[in-house]
Amino acid sequence: MKIVIFEDNKKFRESLEFLIVTSTDMELVGSFEDTNRLLSRIEALQPDVVLMDINIPGKNGIEAVKEIKDKFPDVQVCMQTVFEDQDKIFASLCAGASGYILKNTSSEKILQAIRDVAEGGSFFTPSVAKKVLQSFQQQPEKAEYIQLTDKEKEVLKYLVEGLSYKMIAEKVFLSFHTVHTHLRHIYEKLHVNSKSEAVAKAIKNKLV
């Protein structure tokens, strides 16, 4: 899998570079200290996964994620930060990030995060996952009528289970393109813009 790094901390960026180039299943195709020429870089390098620092020169990481997902929806983005700021966590998820890891995370867990998001899943360090769960538990209950077709429910169920789009296509015996179409309709009906939001809403509203 092809990886691109956006990280302004030179020491941490170099440690990530070493981690990736010494992993047999990963290829480092780009490493940058800012988000200048963001979209042209992504277009030229065609990464599977982007590791994105939240506080980075140029466009901040959250704005950068939104631009990447708008233009290249199949590119997975994993945020990296020293902060457990709840607002930043949710802003990242709403922008389309698939993972959120703290910079003190072990090398093993960072590699796991990259592999998980590359497969279409999600990854959060435990303390971040706890904050996400607490936030949803604290939200007031609000009745909402959401009508999905049986096939949309089936696709959403597998999305909640963490399966990649390719794996979902195999499970429901449909083409990758058809699964994408179903997911677009699901996002529209749920009024969400990212996989993370869709999963959270599906669980909250007991849709699967």
N, C-alpha and C positions, 0 to 999 in steps of 0.2 A: 504494500500500500504506500502511496506517495504522501509525504507530510510536508507542510509548510509551517514555519514558525514566525510569529510576530511578537517580539519581546525586546524591550529597550534596555533591560538589565543585562549587561554584557556577560557577567559571570553566569547568571542563570541560563541565558540563551546558549552559551557554550556548553553548559552541562546537559541541556536538552539535545543539542546537536550530537554530542557524544553518545547519549542514550539511544538516539534513533539510528545513527550510522553503525552502531554495534549490535543492532537488532536484525536478525536474519530476515524477518518478514516486513521490514520497513525500508523506505528509501527517502532520504532528505533531499527535497528538490528545491528548497528555498528557505532562507532565514534572514529576517529583516528587523531593523531597530525602530521602524516607524511604519505607518500605514499609508505613506505617500504612494500614489499610482496603484492603489489597492486592487481595483478590478482588473487592470491590465496585467498585473502580476499573477492574479489568480487565473485569468484566462490563458496566459502563456504557460503556466506551470501545471494546470489541471490537477490539483491535489485531491486526494480522497478525504484527508483530514487537515484542518487548520487549527493550530494551537495559538490562541489569541489572548494576549495580555489585556486586561481591562483598562489600565491607565498607561496608555502608550502615546507618544507624540504623533501628531496628525489627527485623523479622526480617532475618537476614543474607541475602545474595543467594542462597546455595545452598538454604537453607530456602524462600526465596521461589519459586525455580524449581520446586522439587518441588510446592509448593502450586498454582502456576499450571498445571503439566502434569497434575496429578491432576484439576483441575476443568475446565481448558480445553486438552485435548490438542492441538488444532490451532493453538494460539498458539505461535509459535517464539520461543525465547529465546537471545539472544547475550550472553554474559558479558563484562564489561569490568573490567580490573584493572591495577594497576601491577606485580603479582607474577607470576612464572613458577613459583609453588609447585606442585610435582607433585601433592601431596595435594589441593589446591584444584581443580586441573584435573580430576582424576578424580572428585572429589566432585561437581563441576558436571556432568560428562558423565553420571554415574550418576543424577543428579537429573533429567536430561532436557534439558540445554542442547544446542543445536545448533551453537554457535560459542563461541570463546574468544579475545578480542582484547586486546592490551595497549594501554594508554592513550596510548602514544607512537606508535601506528600512524598512518600517513598518512590524510588525509581520504578519498583515493581508495579505499584498502583498507577503511576503515570502511564506506563506501557499498557496496563489493563484498560485504562480509560480510553486511550487511543484506539485499541482494538474493539472495545465495546461500541464506541460511537461510529467507527468505520463500518460496523455490521448493521448500523441503523438503530442501535440501542441507545441507552443513556447511561451516564456515569456521574455520580456525585460523591465527594468525600463524605464520610459519615456525619461530621458536624454540619455540613451544608444540607445533606438530606434531612437531618433533624429539623433544621430551620424551615425547609420547604414544607414538611409535614405539619409542623406547628402552625404555620401561616394558614394552611388550608383548614386546619381544625378550628382556628379562631374566626374564620370567616362566617358571618351569619348565614343561616340556611335561607335559600331563596328558591321558591318553586319555579321550575322552568320546564316547559313542554318541548321535548326534542324528539322528532319522529325520524327514525332511521329505518332503511330497508333491512331485511334479513341479511343480505350480503354485506351491507355497510356495517352492520353489527358484528358480523364474523370478522371482517377486516379490522375493525376497531379493537376487537378482543385480542387479536394477534399483535396489534400495535402496542397495546397495554402490556402484553407479555414480553415485549422487548425485541420482537422479531424484526429483522430488516425487511425492506420492501420486497427484495428478491425472495426471501424465505416465505413471506406472506403469499406471494404469487404462487409458489409451489404448493402451499397448504390449501389454497382455495381453488387451485387448478385454473388460474387465469393468467393472462399475460402481464408482464411488468407494467406495460402502458395502461392496461385496464385497471390494475390496482391503483396506479397513480390517479386515474380518473375518479375512482371510488373515494380515495383519500381527499381529493379536492372537494368533492361533494360533502364529505363528512366535516371538513374544516369549515365550509360555508354554513352548514346546519348548526354546528357548535359555536359559530362566531369566534373562531380562534385562528391564529396565524402560524402556529408551529406545532410540531409533534409533541413537545413537552406540555403545551397548553391542552392539546387534545386528550392526552393521557390523563392529565390532572382532572379535566372536566368529566371525562368518562367515569373515573373512579368516584368523583364527588357526586355525580348524578346517578350512580349505579346503572350505567348504560350497558355494562358487560358483566 
